[in-house]
Amino acid sequence: MDVPKLLEAASLLVREEIATENDITINDVWDYLTHDKWEVALGLLEELGDVHPLPLSFWEALATAAEQMHLRNSAAWCRWRCYETRNGIIRADLTLHPTGESHRQTPLPGNGVLRPMWDIGNRTPAGESVLNIAQLWVEFTPSQGPGGRSTVRLAPLDPSQWQHLQPSQVITMHEDQTVGGTAAILEIQPPTTTTAA
C-alpha cells in the first residue's frame, strides 16, 4: 500500500492549528492509517470533495491509493472525480421509465460504466435531433431500477456539446431509439482546473 499517496492527498487538508471543530485534518487521517484502517482513511478523504472543490492531484493520489488497495469502486469514483475536476460537474434528477415503457428490464449499473445517449437539445443543420453520449454515475446507490428515480452525475464524451445546459432544464436518456428516462438538471459546475481532458 502506498501510504505516501494517501498522505499526499491528506496534505491538502486543513492544518491542525487552524482547524475548527468540524474540519478534517491530516492528523485525523493519520490516526486511521496508523491503526491500519486504510479504507476508512480513503473514505474520509473521498468525502472531502463534497465539501469544497479539490485539485486534480488530490483525486489522482486517491485513485492510485484505491487501485493499490484493490478497491475498484473507490478507484472508479476517484477517477470520475478526476474527470469532473477537468471537465466540470453535471448533476441531474433522473427518472427511468418503468418496465414496458422502455426496453430496460433490469437495473442500470450506477458506477459509471453505462454510456447512454442523451437528447440535450442539440440539432443538425437540417433541424434533426442529435444525441450526445455521457457516462452515468448514480449517487448513493449501486444501481437504479426501471421506474426508479435517483440523483445522477453525467460525464459527457464531448463536454463542449453540453455547455448550454442550465439548472431545471429537462433532457432525455436513450439506450436505443426509445426514451428510457428523463432527467432534470440540478447543478452545473465549471471545471476547477485548466488541465486538458
Residue pairs with C-beta under 8 A, 6 or more apart in sequence:
1 38
1 65
1 68
1 69
2 64
2 65
2 68
3 33
5 61
5 62
5 64
5 65
5 68
6 29
6 33
6 38
6 41
6 42
6 45
6 61
6 62
6 65
7 26
7 29
7 30
7 33
8 57
8 61
9 45
9 58
9 61
9 62
9 65
10 26
10 29
10 30
10 41
10 45
11 26
12 54
12 55
12 58
13 23
13 24
13 25
13 26
13 28
13 29
13 48
14 20
14 23
14 24
14 25
15 25
15 26
16 25
16 26
16 27
19 25
24 44
24 48
28 44
29 41
29 44
29 45
32 38
32 40
32 41
32 44
33 41
38 65
38 69
39 69
39 71
39 74
42 62
42 65
42 66
42 69
42 71
42 74
43 74
45 58
45 62
46 62
46 74
46 77
46 78
48 54
48 58
49 58
49 59
49 81
53 85
53 189
53 192
54 81
54 85
54 192
55 85
55 192
55 193
56 82
56 85
56 86
56 192
56 193
56 195
59 78
59 79
59 81
59 82
59 85
60 78
60 82
62 74
62 78
62 81
63 75
63 78
63 79
63 82
66 74
66 75
66 77
66 78
67 75
73 111
76 111
76 112
77 111
77 137
80 112
80 137
80 153
80 155
83 155
83 197
84 153
84 155
84 189
84 191
85 191
85 192
85 193
85 195
86 191
86 193
86 195
86 196
86 197
87 155
87 156
87 159
87 191
87 197
88 159
88 188
88 189
88 190
88 191
89 153
89 187
89 188
89 189
90 134
90 153
90 154
90 155
90 156
90 162
90 165
90 185
90 187
90 188
91 139
91 151
91 152
91 153
91 154
91 185
91 186
91 187
92 151
92 152
92 153
92 154
92 171
92 183
92 184
92 185
92 186
93 149
93 150
93 151
93 152
93 183
93 184
93 186
94 136
94 138
94 144
94 149
94 150
94 151
94 152
94 173
94 181
94 182
94 183
95 148
95 149
95 181
95 182
95 183
96 102
96 104
96 108
96 144
96 145
96 146
96 147
96 148
96 149
96 173
96 180
96 181
97 104
97 146
97 147
97 179
97 180
97 181
98 146
98 147
99 105
99 146
99 147
102 146
102 175
102 178
102 179
102 180
102 181
103 175
103 176
103 178
103 180
104 146
104 175
104 180
105 146
106 145
106 146
107 143
107 144
107 145
107 146
107 148
108 114
108 136
108 138
108 143
108 144
108 145
109 142
109 143
110 136
110 137
110 138
110 139
110 141
110 142
110 143
110 144
110 150
110 152
111 137
111 138
111 142
112 135
112 136
112 137
112 155
113 135
114 135
114 136
115 133
115 134
115 135
115 136
115 157
116 133
116 134
116 136
116 173
116 174
116 175
116 180
117 131
117 132
117 133
117 173
117 174
117 175
118 131
118 132
118 133
118 134
118 154
118 171
118 172
118 173
118 174
118 183
119 129
119 131
119 171
119 172
119 174
119 179
120 132
120 161
120 162
120 164
120 165
120 171
121 164
121 169
121 171
122 129
122 130
122 132
122 161
123 129
123 130
124 130
131 174
132 156
132 157
132 158
132 161
132 162
133 156
133 157
133 158
134 154
134 155
134 156
134 157
134 162
135 154
135 155
135 157
136 152
136 153
136 154
136 155
136 173
137 152
137 153
137 154
137 155
138 144
138 150
138 151
138 152
139 150
139 151
139 152
139 153
140 150
140 151
141 150
144 150
144 152
151 186
152 183
154 162
156 162
159 197
165 171
165 185
165 188
166 185
166 188
167 185
167 186
167 187
167 188
168 184
168 185
169 184
169 185
170 182
170 183
170 184
170 185
171 182
171 183
171 185
172 179
172 181
172 182
172 183
173 179
173 180
173 181
173 182
173 183
174 180
